[in-house]
Amino acid sequence: MAQKNIVVVGLKRSRAGVAGLTSAYLISQTRQYNITVVAKHMPGDYDIEYASPWAGANYMPVSLHDTKAAEWDRDTWYALEDLARNRPESGVHFQDDLPADLFGECEILSRDKDSQSATAEWFAELLSPSPWFKHVVPNFRILPTDKLGSGIQSGTIFTSVCINTAIYLPWLLSQCVKNGVMFKRANLGDITDAFDLGAQGKADLIVNCTGLGASKLGGVRDTAVVPARGQIVLVRNENGGKMVNLSGTDDGDQEACYVMTRAVGGGTILGGSYQKGDWNPEVDHELAHRIMQRAVKACPDLTGGSGKVEDLDVIRHGVGLRPVRDGGARVERECMSSGWVVHNYGHGGAGYQSSYGCAQGVVRLVKEVTSANPSRL
C-alpha cells in the first residue's frame, strides 16, 4: 500500500515551532507516512510571533488535576527526562552539570500576599503543596522553613529540566530530517491550501500547528486564540544550577519572576511577563529593569551576592507572544471540504512541557483518520 502524504503546517504568522516539530518527529517515527513540514519560520529565525525560540524553556506544570492538559504534561515529562538522561546533544538537561546521580532542582516559592492575585490563580496547581505531578517528577518535597528566604512563606522543590531552545529546536529538526521529513517555507492564507504542498504529491491529511496564527488563518480563524506577551532577559550570569519561580511580584498581575540556566553555555533566562491580549513586539526597557531587579533579589548567586542589576551581563532582551487559547489547547480532528485536518495549537506557555503528550495525541488521531473508513469517523 502506498504511503499517505501528510503536511504539518505552521503558516500565516506562525512557525515550525515546538508543537509542529514534535508532531512531525513522532509521526515520522511510525515510518508509515510521507511528511512535509511547511512553515513561514524555521529554527534559527527570530520573530515576535515565533514564540518557541524565546521560551525558557522548562518543566513547571500549571495544568489542573484530572484534565487533558495534565495528561499531556505528564506524558511529556517522561520524554523530556529521557532526553536529559540519554540525549545530552538535544539541549535538554537537569539544572546543572553535576554527576549523573545528582541534579539541580526547581524551587517554587510562595508569598501569602500573592494568594488572591491573577498570577497565583494561574499558578494554583504549581504552587500547591500537593500537586498532581508530585508523583511524576523525581524528588518532590516541601521546602523546610529554614530554607525559605525573606518574605517567602512556603515552597516546594523537585527535579526538573531546562531546555536550551537554541539547541533543541534544531535538534528536533535534525531528527525529522533523519527520518525522511521534508521542509519548505511558505506563508498560506487558508489551511486548505496546504493540501497542495506535500513533497510527495497532494496531501491526504493536514496537521495544523499554527499557534497564534490559528486566530487569523483562513479555514480556522479561531477567535479563542489570543497572544500573551512574554518578555525575558538573557544573561551570561549563572544561578548555581537552580531554577526558581515565585508566586507573584509587587509590580502587578501581568508580571512574573522566574530564573533558569540553559545547558551548554546557553545563558540564564530571567523572566518575565504574561500580558494577555498585548501584541507589542518592542522591548519595554522599564519592564526589563524590573525583571532584572526581581531576579537579583530572588537569586543572589546571579551577581555573587551583590544584588546589583549592574552586575548582570546581558546577552539580549527578548519578546515573544504565547499562543493562548481560551478553553485550552485544541488537539482534535476536523473534516473540511478538502479533507481531514488534525489540530494541535493553543498551548499558551505550556508548549514545551506539553509537547510530547499533545504530539502523541496527534499520532493517534492521524492513525485513526488514515486507517479507518472516513465515512465512519
N, C-alpha and C positions, 0 to 999 in steps of 0.2 A: 504494500500500500504506500502511495506517495506521501511524503511528509507534508503536513499542513503548514501554511505560512502565517506567521504572527508578526504584527508590528506593535512594538511597545513605544508609545508616543508621549513625548514631553514637549509640547509646542505652544505657540501663541502665548508669549510672556511666561514661558516655563522652560524646563531644562531636563537634561539627563541627570537627575539628582538621585538621592539615595533610594527613593521608592522605585523609580524606574530601573535603575541599575540592579538592585537586589531582585526585583521581579524577573528581569531578563536573565540574571545569573541562575536563579533557581529553576526557571523554565528550561534553560539550556542544559541543566544537569540531567533532565529526563531523556535527552538525546532523541526526542520524538518530533521536533519541530524545526523549521527554518525560521530564524528570528532576526528581525531588523529593529534596531533602536533608532528612532527618528526624533531629533531634538534641536531646538534653537541654540541651547547652551550645552557645552560638554565640559567634563573635568578639565580644569586649568583656566576656565573662564571665570570672570568675576562680574556680577551684575546684581543690582538691587533686588530683583525678583528671583534670582537663582540663590535660594537660601542655603542650600546644602554646604557650600564651602565656608560659610560664615559661622556655622554651628560649632559648639564647643569641641566635640560633642561628647555625650556621656550616657550613663545609665542611671537615672534617678526617676523612677516611675511616679507619675501623678495620677495614673488611671485608678478608677474606683473598683473596689472589691466586687466580684461577681459580674463583671461587664466584659463585653467582647474586647474592649481595649486592654483590659487586664490580661486576657488570654494572649493577645498579640505581644504584649510586653514580656510576659512570662516566657513564651516560646522564643522570643528574640534573645533573652538573657543567655540561654544555653548555647546559641550560636556565637554570640559575642565572647562568652567565656572560653569557648573552644578556640576561637581565633587568637585571643590573648595568650592562651597557653601554648598553642601549637603552630600559629602562623604569625610570628612577630613582624614579618615583612608587610603585613596588612595595615600596620599602623594602629591596631587595637591593642591596648595594654592595660595592665593593672597600674596603679597610680605611681609607681616608681620602678627603678631598675634594681631592686633588692633581689637576693637569691630567690630561686623558684618557689621555695616553701614559705616565703614571706610576701606580704602585699601591702602597698599603700592603701589607704582606705578613704571612704567618703563619710564626712560628718554632716549631719542635718541638724541645724541649731535653731531652737525656737525661743521667741521672746513673747511673754504673756501679752504685751501691749499690741501685738500684731493679730491677736486671736479673732478680731472682728473685721479684719481687712480683707479686701478682694484677693490679695496675694495669698493670704493664709487659706482662704476658701479654695483657691485654685490648687494649692499645695496640700490640701487636707489629708490625703492618704499618705503622701510623702512625710508629712510632719507627725503622723500618728505614732504613738509608742508601740503599736501592734499592727503594722500594715500587712496587707496580703502577701507582699513579696518577702517578708522576713523568713519564709520557708523556702525561698528560691535562691536569693543571694547568699554567699558564704559569710559566716562570722557576724551575723546581725546581733546587736546587743544595745542596751541602753547605756548612754554615757554617764559615768558617775558624776555627782555634783561637783566634786573637787577638780574635774577636768573641764568644767564649763567656764567660759570667760565672763568678763564683766557684762552684765545686762542680759545674759542668757540664762533662761530658767530650766530648760530641758534640752535633750538631744539624743540622737541615735547615731550609730556608726556601723558600717558594713563594708565588705569588699565590693568594689565596683570597678568599672573600666572607663577609660577616657579614650577617645578616638581622634587621631590626628587626621583630619579630613583631607588635608593636602596630600597625604599618602593613601588614605583609604579609598577615596573615590577613584583615583587612577588604578589602584589595585583591583577594585571591583570591575572596572572596565577591562583590565587585562585578563581577568578570569573569564569574562564573557567572550572576549576575542579568542581565547584559547579553546573555548567550547564552540566556536564557529559563528558567534553572533556578529552580524554586520551593523555598521554605524553610518548614519548620514545626517547632515544638517538640513533642516527645513523649518519653516515657520508657517503653519497652516491657519486657515480661517475657520475650518469646520472639522470636527473629529472624524467625520466620514471620509474626508479627503485622504486620510491615512491608508484607506483600503488599497489605494493605487501606488503605495510607496514600498511595498515588500521587495526586498532584493531578489527574491526568487519568484516573483510574479505577484498577482493580486492576492491581498491578504485574506485569509479565511476568518481572522479574528483580530480585534484591536484590544490592546491593554492600555487603558487611559491613566497615565501617571503624571498629569499636567499640573498638579499642585495648585498654586494660586491662579494659574491660567484657566482652571476649570470655571472660574467665575465669569469669564468673558468668551471662552472658546465656543464657536458655533456648534450646535448639536448637543451641548452640555449646559452652558450658561447657568451654573449652579449659584443662585443668589445667596445661599447659606455660607459660601466661602468668602472670607474676608481676610485682610492682612493683619498680622500682629507684629508691629515693627520691633525688631531687636537691635540693640546697639552694644558692641563689645570693644574692648581694648586688648590688643595682643602685645605682650611684653616679653622681654628676654629673662626677667627675674623668675626664679622658681620658688616653690612653696613646700619644699621638703616632702614631696610625694603625696600630699593630701589633696582631696577635693572637698570643698566646703560650700554649703548652701545655707543661707539664712532665711527665716520665715517672713521677713519683710524689711523695709527700710523706713527711715524717718522722712523720706522725700516723696511719698505718695505711692498709691497702689499700682501705678504703672512702672515702677522701678523695682529692681531686684538686686541681690548681692550673691554672686557665686564666683568661685575661683577654681580653675583646674589646669594642670600642666599636661601638655600633649607629649607624646612619645617622640623619640629620635630628634631632639632639639627643636621641636615644633613650637616652643614658646608656651607661655601661660595665658589662658583666656581669663579676662576679668569682665564680668557682666553685672548688670545688664538692664534691659527694659523689656516690657511686654505691653506695647502701645497699640491696642486693638483699634482697627479702622484707620490707622495712620499710614499713608503711602509715602511719607517724606524720605527721599533717598539720601539726603545730605547728613553728614555727621553733625550732631549737636554737641559743640565743644563744652558747653556748660554741663550737659549730662555726662560727657566723658570725664570731666573733672570729678563729678560726684561719684561716678563708678570707681575711679581710682582712689578717692578718699575712703570710700567704704571698704575697698579691698585691703588697703594697707592697715586699716584698723582691725578688720576681721582676721587678717593673716599677717602678723608682724614679721614672719620669716621672709616675706617678699622683699623687704628692704633692710634685712639684717637688724630688725628691731627699731629702726629709726622712725618708722611711721610717717615718713615724708613722701608725698607724691613725687617730689623732685628726684627721688632716688629710684623711681621706676624707669626702666629703659624701654621706651615704646618702640615697637616694630611698626605697627599701623593701627588705625581705627577701622572698624567695620560696621556696616549697616546691612541688615537683611530682613526680608519680610516672610514671616512664618505663614504657611497656608492653613489658617484655622477654619474649621467648618462647624457651624452650629449644629449640634446633634451628633458630632463625632465624625471620624473618618468614614469614607464611603468605600467599602470593599464588597462589591456585588456585580452581578451580570445584568446586561440590558440588551434586548433585541431591538436594533434600529432598522430602518428601512434598507440600509446597505449591508447589514449583517450584525453579528454579535460583538458587543463591547464589554470587556471586564474592567470595572473601575477600581482604582486604588489611589485615592487622593484625599486631602483634607486632614493631614496628620498633625497640623499645628507644630508645637515644639517637640513632638514625640517622634519625629521622622526616623531618627536613627534607632531609638530604643524600642520601636515597634516594627522596624523594617522587615525582619525575617518572619515574624508572625504574620504580618499582612501579606508578604510575598508568598508564604506557604498557602494562605487562603486563595491568592491569585492562581497558584498552580492547580489547586483543587478545582476551582471554577473553570479554568482553561480545559482541564481534562474532562469535566462534565460536558462542556459545550462541544468539544471536538470529538468526543467518543459516543455521545448519545444521539438519538434521533431528535433533531431540533424541534420537531412538531410536538414532542412530548415534554419539552422543557417549560 
